[in-house]
Every structure is written in C-alpha cells, then in structure tokens.
Amino acid sequence: MKIGFIGLGNVGGKLAGSVLRNGYDLTVRDLDKSIAEAFLEKGAHWANSPQELAQSVDVIVTCLPSPAASAEVMEAKDGVIAGLGAGKVWLEMSTTDEAEVKRLGSLVEAKGASPMDSPVSGGCHRAATGNIAIFSGGARETFEKVLPVLTVMGRQILHTGPLGSASVLKVVTNYLATVHLAALGEALMVSKKAGMDLNTAYEAIRVSSGNSFVHETESQVILNGSRDINFTMDLVIKDVGIFDTLAGRHNVPVEISPLVLDIFRDGQKRYGPREWSPNIVKRLEDVCGTELLAPGFPSEMVDTEPEVQGAEVIVKGR
C-alpha cells in the first residue's frame, strides 16, 4: 500500500517516521514544507495539495491539531475528498469529535472510499518508537485492510467498533489524563509542603494505588524541570472541551471537567496557549512560593513500558 500523511507535527511526524522507517512508499503534506524536508531526504514524496496526495496513495492519514483543521484539509476545493476514489481509505488520526468524524466519513463514503478514526494514546515519546496505543473505529473489513500500517505505528491496536467510537474513547482518555495531571500537581505540592522528599514521594505514588500512566510520565518532566511532554495547554483545552461537548450531547451532568477547564484556561492566560501542559503546576508554584523539583531526578524521561517486538491486536466482536 502507498501511504499519504497530512500533518507532520509533534505526533504526526513521529507516526509518519515509523511508516517510512518500515519501508512503506510514503507521500507527505504539511503547511510548513520545511518540516517535511527530513522525510523527503529519506525517500518520501511531496504532495502540492491534499487532493494530489489523495489521488496518489491508497491510505490517506490526517493527523491535525483540531476538528476545524481536519475539515479544511478534507473539504477544501483541492482537499482530500476531491482526490478520493473507490478502494481508498481515509484514516483520521487526529483527536476529534465523534459527530465531526462521522460527518466527514459520510462524505468519504460518497466518493466510494472507506473512513476510519484511529487516534493514538500514550505520548509523543512512544509515538516515536512505535510503542503507542491506537484506537481504531470503522468497518471490520477496512480495519483488517489497514492493520499492517497500524501495527508499524503502534504496539497495542484496539478495534473499538463503528466509525466514531475511537474518537469517543480518545477524548475520554485524554480527559482522564488531564484530571490526573491537575491532581498530581496538588499531590506533589502537598507532599513537598509537608516536608517530604519529592524523589521519595514519586516512588511512593508509583508503587501504590495512587499510580497512573500520567504519574509515570508527566511527573517525571515536572520533577526534572523540563516540563516538556510535547503537549500544550491549548490542546488540553481543546480536548477537554470536546469531552464536555460529548457529555452535553448525551445529557451527562459532569462536574469535574468544567473545573479542570477553568484551571487550564487560567494557566493559558498566565503562561500562554503554547506552554507545555505539565507547567500547569506553575499556578501552585507561584502561589506557594516553591518549585516542584526533585534534586537528582533523571533529566531524561524514562519510559517504564518495556519495548516489545510486534503489536498486540485487540479486536472486540466482529
């Protein structure tokens, strides 16, 4: 299969790198062509428009920062939909709204192509090594067709059901990760103010019922001071906002997500929309007059998940 990749940002660039590294014929497209140069030097092709890319490949992957960006790339006069035809697959790997991916999916199907939403979860560091999880929603036949491509980008591949189901689960997991991050800032600050060594506090949380994936990754970049998780406050607000919209659509009276949104909106106002999301703890550091740093903590984030060969494919039902 020939693969086309639109969006070479923090996540998309790493996923596209895995595709190219595993020998696929890859065509790329990004608003900033300079980002694509590293791919072109390694043998990837450049497309002058999303339409041109769609016409030249079998599977079109979009990995973009917002539903609006995806809609523009798909529906523009020279967009992806204009280049689709029978047998092609659109793989939406952006974090997006269930209703929006279904809307675009119907336009894709009208051209004889097949849509799937396949967002990833696990962080940019795992996307770079193909060790990330991928949720994939869409027809089983289409899932099986693109599975070889998914397995070079991710380690755990979960078929979630029909189109849109993967997007629902992605915003749910991102919401939970955001809640964990906000709570960890408070837990670490209380630990420090109570006189605890933060290296010890980190280990106590890690080996206990308080542990989480977010603690094992983002607490590291908080405590070593880098705060770089390749995810920014504006993206947090976008994702939790989609979760809130989803909850409202189904008449679920959520209480925690509006509070978390307020916290990150305040963080964005203080530190800017492109500030790394773990720096939400600066709100507490500023108020408490102390930094959440652990002397001697590793400067490089350690991935606690061991590397494995091959992918684990989890298919629910038929």
C-alpha positions in Angstrom: 0.0 0.0 0.0 1.0 3.6 -0.7 0.5 5.8 2.3 -0.1 9.5 2.4 0.4 11.5 5.6 -1.0 15.0 6.2 0.2 16.8 9.4 3.8 16.3 10.5 3.6 17.9 13.9 4.5 16.5 17.3 2.6 13.3 16.9 2.0 13.1 13.2 5.7 13.5 12.3 6.6 10.6 14.6 3.9 8.3 13.2 4.9 9.1 9.7 8.5 8.4 10.6 7.5 4.9 11.7 5.7 4.3 8.4 8.7 5.4 6.4 11.2 3.5 8.6 9.2 0.3 7.9 9.6 0.6 4.2 6.3 2.0 3.0 6.0 4.2 0.0 5.2 7.5 1.8 3.9 10.8 0.5 3.7 13.7 2.9 2.0 17.1 3.2 2.2 19.9 5.8 1.6 23.6 5.8 5.2 24.0 6.6 7.2 22.3 3.9 10.5 22.7 5.9 9.1 20.1 8.4 8.9 17.6 5.6 12.5 18.0 4.4 13.8 15.2 6.7 11.2 12.9 5.3 12.0 13.8 1.7 15.7 13.3 2.3 14.8 9.7 3.3 12.8 9.0 0.2 9.3 10.2 0.9 7.4 12.1 -1.8 5.9 15.6 -1.5 2.3 16.5 -2.5 1.4 20.0 -3.5 -2.1 19.7 -2.2 -4.3 17.3 -0.1 -6.1 16.4 -3.4 -2.9 15.5 -5.1 -1.8 13.4 -2.2 -5.2 11.5 -2.0 -5.0 10.8 -5.7 -1.6 9.2 -5.5 -1.9 6.9 -2.5 -4.1 4.1 -1.1 -4.4 5.2 2.5 -4.7 8.9 3.5 -3.7 9.7 7.1 -4.7 13.0 8.7 -3.1 14.0 12.0 -4.1 17.6 12.6 -4.5 19.9 15.7 -8.2 20.5 15.6 -11.5 19.4 14.0 -11.6 22.6 12.1 -8.2 21.9 10.6 -9.3 18.4 9.6 -12.4 19.8 8.0 -10.4 22.4 6.0 -8.0 19.7 4.7 -10.8 17.4 3.8 -13.3 19.8 2.3 -11.3 22.4 0.6 -11.5 22.7 -3.2 -8.2 20.9 -3.5 -8.8 18.9 -0.4 -8.6 15.1 0.3 -12.2 14.4 -0.6 -11.7 15.9 -4.1 -9.0 13.3 -4.6 -10.7 10.2 -3.3 -12.0 7.2 -5.3 -13.1 3.7 -4.8 -10.9 1.5 -2.7 -9.1 4.3 -0.9 -9.1 4.6 2.9 -9.2 7.8 5.0 -7.5 7.3 8.4 -8.3 10.1 10.8 -5.6 10.0 13.5 -6.4 13.5 14.9 -8.2 13.9 18.3 -11.6 15.0 17.1 -15.3 15.0 17.8 -17.3 11.8 17.2 -20.0 13.8 15.3 -17.5 15.5 13.1 -15.6 12.4 12.1 -19.0 10.8 11.2 -20.0 13.8 9.1 -16.7 13.7 7.2 -16.9 10.0 7.0 -20.2 10.2 5.1 -18.5 12.5 2.5 -15.7 10.0 2.2 -18.1 7.1 1.6 -20.0 9.1 -1.0 -16.7 9.0 -3.1 -16.5 5.2 -2.8 -13.7 5.3 -0.2 -13.7 4.0 3.4 -13.3 6.1 6.6 -11.7 5.1 9.9 -10.9 7.1 13.0 -7.7 5.9 14.6 -6.4 8.3 17.2 -3.3 7.4 19.3 -2.7 7.5 23.0 0.5 7.2 25.1 2.6 10.3 24.4 5.0 11.5 21.7 7.9 9.6 23.1 6.1 6.3 22.4 4.8 7.5 19.1 8.5 7.9 18.0 9.3 4.3 18.8 6.1 2.7 17.5 5.2 1.8 21.1 2.0 3.7 21.3 -1.7 2.6 21.6 -4.1 3.1 18.7 -7.9 3.1 18.9 -9.5 2.3 15.6 -13.1 2.7 14.7 -14.8 1.6 11.4 -15.8 -1.4 9.4 -14.1 -4.6 10.3 -13.1 -5.2 6.7 -11.4 -1.8 6.5 -9.7 -2.3 9.8 -8.1 -5.5 8.6 -7.0 -3.8 5.4 -5.1 -1.0 7.2 -4.0 -3.2 10.1 -0.5 -3.8 8.7 0.0 0.0 8.6 -1.4 0.4 12.1 1.0 -2.2 13.5 4.1 -0.3 12.4 2.8 2.8 14.1 1.6 1.3 17.4 2.1 -1.6 19.7 -1.5 -2.0 21.1 -4.2 -1.8 18.5 -7.8 -1.8 19.8 -10.7 -2.1 17.3 -13.3 -0.1 19.1 -16.4 -0.6 16.9 -18.0 1.6 14.3 -16.7 4.9 12.9 -16.7 7.5 15.7 -16.2 5.0 18.6 -12.4 5.6 18.6 -12.9 9.3 18.9 -15.2 8.9 21.8 -12.7 6.8 23.7 -9.8 9.1 22.8 -11.4 12.2 24.3 -12.5 10.1 27.4 -8.9 9.0 28.0 -7.4 12.5 27.3 -9.9 13.9 29.8 -8.9 11.4 32.5 -5.2 12.2 31.8 -5.9 15.9 32.3 -7.7 15.2 35.6 -4.7 13.1 36.7 -2.2 15.9 35.8 -4.1 18.5 37.7 -4.4 16.2 40.8 -0.8 15.3 40.7 0.3 18.9 40.9 -1.7 19.2 44.1 -0.5 15.9 45.5 3.2 16.7 44.8 2.9 20.3 46.3 1.2 19.0 49.5 3.9 16.3 49.8 6.6 19.0 49.5 5.0 21.4 51.9 4.6 18.6 54.4 8.3 18.1 54.3 8.6 15.0 52.0 11.5 14.4 49.7 9.9 14.5 46.2 12.1 11.6 44.9 10.6 9.5 47.7 7.1 10.9 47.0 7.4 10.0 43.4 8.3 6.4 44.2 5.6 6.1 46.9 2.9 7.1 44.4 4.4 4.9 41.7 4.2 1.7 43.7 0.8 2.4 45.3 -2.9 2.7 44.5 -2.2 6.4 43.6 -0.2 5.4 40.5 -1.2 6.2 36.9 0.3 6.4 33.4 0.3 10.2 33.8 2.3 9.9 37.0 4.9 7.6 35.5 5.4 10.0 32.6 4.4 13.6 33.4 5.5 13.6 37.0 9.0 12.9 35.6 9.1 16.0 33.5 7.6 18.1 36.3 10.2 16.9 38.8 13.2 17.1 36.5 12.2 20.6 35.5 12.0 20.1 31.7 8.1 20.1 31.7 8.4 19.0 28.0 5.8 16.4 27.2 5.2 17.7 23.6 1.6 18.7 24.5 0.4 22.2 25.1 -2.3 24.0 27.2 -4.3 25.0 24.2 -4.6 21.3 23.1 -5.7 20.3 26.6 -8.4 22.9 26.5 -9.5 21.7 23.0 -9.6 18.0 24.1 -11.4 18.6 27.4 -13.8 20.9 25.5 -14.7 18.1 23.1 -15.3 15.8 26.1 -17.6 18.4 27.6 -19.5 18.7 24.3 -19.8 15.0 24.2 -21.2 14.9 27.7 -23.7 17.6 27.0 -24.8 15.8 23.8 -25.7 12.8 26.0 -27.1 14.8 28.9 -24.5 13.8 31.4 -24.2 16.4 34.2 -20.4 16.4 34.6 -18.9 18.4 37.5 -15.1 17.8 37.3 -14.4 18.6 33.7 -15.7 22.2 33.9 -13.4 22.8 36.9 -10.4 21.3 35.0 -11.2 23.5 32.0 -11.2 26.6 34.3 -7.8 25.6 35.7 -6.2 25.2 32.3 -7.9 28.3 30.9 -6.3 30.2 33.8 -3.0 28.5 33.1 -3.2 29.5 29.4 -4.0 33.1 30.4 -1.0 33.2 32.7 1.6 31.3 30.7 0.4 31.3 27.1 -1.5 28.8 24.9 1.7 27.0 23.7 3.1 26.5 27.2 3.8 22.8 27.9 0.8 21.3 29.7 2.7 20.0 32.8 3.5 23.6 33.6 0.0 23.9 34.9 1.8 23.2 38.2 3.3 26.7 38.0 0.0 28.0 39.3 0.6 26.2 42.6 4.4 27.0 42.5 3.6 30.7 42.1 1.1 30.7 45.0 3.1 28.6 47.3 6.5 30.2 46.5 8.3 26.9 45.9 9.2 24.8 42.9 8.3 21.2 42.4 11.8 20.0 41.6 13.5 16.8 42.8 17.3 17.1 43.0 19.0 14.3 41.2 15.9 13.2 39.3 16.8 12.0 35.8 16.9 14.8 33.2 15.6 12.4 30.5 12.2 10.9 30.8 12.4 7.1 31.5 9.8 5.0 29.7 8.6 2.5 32.2 7.0 0.4 29.5 9.5 -2.1 28.1 9.9 -2.3 24.4 8.5 -5.4 22.7 8.6 -6.9 19.3 5.3 -6.9 17.3 1.9 -5.5 18.1 -0.9 -6.6 20.3 -4.1 -6.5 18.3 -7.3 -6.4 20.4 -10.5 -6.9 18.4 -13.8 -6.6 20.2 -16.5 -8.5 18.4 -17.0 -8.9 14.6 
